[in-house]
Amino acid sequence: MTEKGKRVTAPMLRHRWDDAREEVVKEAVAAGDQALASRIGQLQFRDIRPKAASEIADIDHASLLLGHTKGDIIERVYRRIGALAKPTK
């Protein structure tokens, strides 16, 4: 939520991330650490919900964590668990 009580949208999060990253890059450049500024500039904003949903074994716990009432949404949208295969040799 914003200070005015509005919902934070995905583009708002993206712009806030970009602004914060640029601010820290400027601070690193001002401190004379160009290598750190370069590394910070390469940081990316990623959605980690699929990873979280895939690592939680209990579908009900994953649904609770991600704010969904039904586990089928978690199964269809977020879970990314591949088939387990036995070694060939």
HELIX and SHEET records of a PDB file:
HELIX    1   1 ALA A   10  ALA A   30  1                                  21    
HELIX    2   2 GLN A   34  GLY A   41  1                                   8    
HELIX    3   3 ARG A   49  GLU A   55  1                                   7    
HELIX    4   4 ILE A   59  LEU A   66  1                                   8    
HELIX    5   5 GLY A   71  ILE A   73  1                                   3    
HELIX    6   6 ILE A   74  TYR A   78  3                                   5    
END                                                                             
